[in-house]
């Protein structure tokens, strides 16, 4: 990265390998239309920052590390599959509220830096698992993941490509409750 470069940035929770294994197998069994999201892109978004100068990565990573380090253990459980206009997602229940608390803390920290405008709707813990042009109106059962605790958090860069976006974790942060 050089000065003046712009990146599409977001912060998200990374899922442990066994959870990714189950999600990937579930995608293959249940989602036979559209474009399944690749394993490396499966995450739970905490805050989407959009196009930002590359020099914003470090201050975002500092705030993510502080918020993640202060977080209680996050425990998520899949509850349903949901579709929007262009994506299918697995929606999770935030069992203790720790995920929502982390998202809110991070949002406040990034807002103070002028890097983020919080959304007006409550945080919805979900993993986007499918992209499509026309809504397929699927209704699969949620994956049999049981309870999932994210492995850590990351500042991601999203690079748009003809075959779909590619996400790269630029910086990672340990979660305090782990």
C-alpha positions in Angstrom: 0.0 0.0 0.0 1.2 3.5 -0.7 0.1 6.9 0.4 -3.1 7.9 -1.4 -4.3 4.3 -1.9 -7.9 3.7 -1.0 -9.2 0.5 0.4 -12.8 -0.8 1.1 -12.5 -1.5 4.8 -14.6 -3.3 7.4 -14.1 -5.0 10.8 -15.4 -8.5 11.4 -15.3 -11.5 13.7 -13.4 -14.5 12.4 -14.9 -17.9 12.9 -12.9 -21.0 14.0 -11.9 -23.7 11.5 -14.5 -26.3 12.7 -17.3 -23.8 12.3 -16.1 -22.9 8.8 -16.0 -26.6 8.0 -19.6 -27.0 9.0 -20.7 -23.8 7.1 -18.9 -24.9 4.0 -20.4 -28.3 4.0 -23.9 -26.8 4.6 -23.5 -24.4 1.7 -22.7 -27.4 -0.6 -25.7 -29.3 0.6 -28.3 -26.5 0.9 -27.3 -23.7 -1.4 -27.3 -25.1 -5.0 -28.1 -21.8 -6.7 -26.3 -18.4 -6.9 -22.7 -18.0 -5.9 -21.7 -19.4 -2.5 -19.4 -17.2 -0.5 -15.9 -18.7 -0.4 -14.6 -20.0 3.0 -12.0 -17.2 3.2 -14.8 -14.6 3.1 -17.1 -16.1 5.8 -17.1 -13.7 8.8 -19.5 -11.8 11.1 -19.3 -8.0 10.3 -18.9 -5.6 13.2 -18.5 -2.3 11.2 -18.4 -1.5 7.5 -16.2 1.6 6.9 -16.4 1.8 3.1 -13.7 3.4 0.9 -11.0 4.8 3.2 -7.4 6.0 2.7 -4.9 3.2 3.3 -3.4 5.1 6.2 -6.6 4.6 8.1 -5.8 0.9 8.6 -3.5 1.4 11.6 -5.9 3.6 13.6 -8.8 1.3 12.9 -6.6 -1.7 14.0 -5.7 0.1 17.2 -9.3 0.7 18.1 -10.4 -2.8 17.1 -7.7 -4.3 19.3 -8.8 -2.1 22.3 -12.5 -2.9 21.8 -11.8 -6.6 21.2 -9.5 -6.9 24.2 -12.2 -5.4 26.4 -14.9 -7.7 25.1 -16.5 -10.5 27.0 -16.7 -14.0 25.5 -18.9 -13.9 22.4 -21.2 -16.9 22.0 -23.3 -17.2 18.8 -25.9 -19.8 17.8 -27.4 -20.0 14.2 -31.1 -19.5 14.3 -32.3 -19.1 10.7 -31.4 -18.5 7.0 -32.5 -15.1 5.6 -32.4 -13.5 2.1 -32.2 -9.9 1.2 -32.3 -8.5 -2.4 -28.9 -9.9 -3.3 -27.5 -12.1 -0.5 -28.4 -15.1 1.6 -27.2 -15.2 5.2 -27.2 -17.3 8.3 -28.5 -15.2 11.2 -27.1 -15.9 14.6 -28.5 -15.3 18.1 -26.0 -13.3 20.3 -26.4 -15.5 23.4 -24.9 -13.1 25.9 -25.1 -9.8 24.1 -21.3 -9.6 24.1 -21.2 -9.4 20.3 -23.6 -6.4 20.2 -21.6 -4.8 23.0 -18.3 -5.2 21.0 -20.0 -3.8 17.8 -21.3 -0.8 19.7 -18.0 -0.1 21.5 -16.1 -0.4 18.2 -18.6 1.8 16.5 -18.2 4.5 19.2 -14.4 4.4 19.0 -14.3 4.6 15.2 -17.0 7.4 15.2 -14.8 9.5 17.6 -12.0 9.2 15.0 -14.4 10.3 12.2 -14.1 7.0 10.4 -17.5 5.5 10.9 -21.2 6.4 11.1 -23.1 3.9 13.2 -26.1 2.3 11.6 -29.5 3.2 12.9 -30.7 -0.3 13.2 -29.5 -2.9 15.8 -26.5 -5.0 15.0 -27.5 -8.2 13.3 -25.0 -11.0 13.8 -24.9 -12.9 10.5 -22.6 -14.6 8.0 -23.3 -14.0 4.3 -23.2 -17.4 2.7 -24.7 -16.8 -0.8 -24.8 -14.1 -3.4 -27.3 -14.0 -6.2 -28.9 -11.8 -8.9 -32.5 -12.9 -8.4 -33.8 -14.0 -5.0 -34.0 -17.8 -5.0 -36.4 -17.8 -2.1 -34.6 -20.7 -0.3 -35.7 -21.9 3.1 -33.0 -24.3 4.4 -32.7 -25.1 8.0 -29.8 -23.3 9.7 -26.5 -25.2 9.8 -26.0 -27.6 12.7 -23.2 -25.5 14.2 -24.3 -25.4 17.8 -22.7 -22.6 19.8 -19.8 -20.8 18.1 -17.3 -18.5 19.7 -15.4 -16.3 17.2 -11.6 -17.0 17.1 -10.6 -13.3 16.9 -11.5 -10.1 15.1 -9.9 -8.5 12.0 -9.7 -5.4 9.9 -10.5 -6.5 6.4 -9.9 -5.1 3.0 -12.5 -5.9 0.4 -11.3 -6.1 -3.2 -14.1 -6.3 -5.9 -13.3 -8.7 -8.7 -15.4 -9.9 -11.6 -16.0 -13.3 -9.9 -16.9 -11.6 -6.6 -15.3 -9.8 -3.7 -12.1 -11.1 -2.1 -11.5 -10.3 1.6 -8.1 -10.0 3.1 -7.5 -9.7 6.9 -5.0 -6.9 7.2 -4.7 -6.9 11.0 -6.1 -9.2 13.6 -7.0 -8.7 17.3 -7.5 -11.1 20.1 -10.9 -11.2 21.8 -10.7 -10.6 25.6 -13.2 -13.2 26.6 -11.4 -16.1 24.9 
